[in-house]
């Protein structure tokens, strides 16, 4: 595994893959990201992130069956590896730790 440091968008993509379980392919990931973040997720950007996450060993992919709806093309499905799970847990723990350091008084003023 090259590295487990992940950026914000990488984290969102990993979380989306986990949420989609067995239906995590690029278009579904884009749609789910847009639905949950309110931000447009460009397919090319998501593909680049998926490739980077796979290079880091945080996700793995496999080709699904060819379908007539897709003109015989196969979808590439993604799943999180144990390294990806560890990276998400590490990220969540870091965020939780930082949130716990913010005094309640500061949050009440926001």
N, C-alpha and C positions, 0 to 999 in steps of 0.2 A: 504494500500500500504506500503510495507516494506521500500522502499527507492527509491529515484529518482536519486541518483548518478549513472552515467553510465560510463563505460570505453569506450575506443576507438572502440573496436570490437563490443561491445554492441550497440554503436551508429551506426556503419556501418550496423549491422543487422537490427536495427530499420528503418534506412533510406531505406534499401533495401525492407523491408516489405511494407513501404509506397509507394515505386516506383512500386512494383509489384501489388498493389491494391488487386484485388480479386484472384490473382494467386500466392499468397505467401505461398508455401509449402517448406519443407526443401531442396529438390533437386534444385528447382528453385532458392531458396535463395542462395545456394552454387554457382550455375552457374552464377548468376547475380553478386555476390561478386567477383568471379574470373574475370569476364568480365570487371568490373569497377575498380578493384584495381590491377589487374595483379598478385595477390597472390592466391595461392591454398587455398581453404576453405574446410577443412575436414568435412565430414558430422557429425561425432561424436562431434566435437567441436561446430558446429552450433547447433546441438541438445541440447548440454549442455547450450549454451547461450540462446536458445529459452526457455528452462525450467526455467532458472534463471530469464529471463525477465517476464515470466508468473507468477512466484512466487512473483516478485516485483509488479505485477499488471500493467506492461507496455504494455503487449500484451495479447490477448486472442486467444484461438484456438477453432476450431470446426472441426469435421470430415465431409469430403465430401462424395459423393455417391461412392459406390463400382463400379469398372469398370472391364470389362473382360480383358482389356489390362494389368491390375495389378493383374490378377488372383483372382479377387473378393475383393482385399484389398482396403481399403479406405485411401485417403490422408488426412493429418491433415493440415488445412489451418490456417494461422495466420493473425491477424489484430491488428493494434495499438489501444490502449485504449486512453482515454483523458489524463490519467497519462503519457502514452508514448509520446503523442504529447507535453505535458508540459515539459517532460524531454529533448526532442529534441530541443524545443525552448530555454530552459535554456542553453543547451550545445552550441547552435549556438550563443546566446547572449554573453556567456562567451568568445567564440573564437573571435567574432567580436570585443569585448571590448579589448582583448589582441592584436589583429591585429592593432587596431586603436592607440595603444600606441607605436608602432614601428615607429621610425622616418623614413621618406622617404629616408633620406640619407643612413641609414643602409641597406634598401632594394635595393638601387641602386648599392651597392657594391657587392651584392651576385651574 
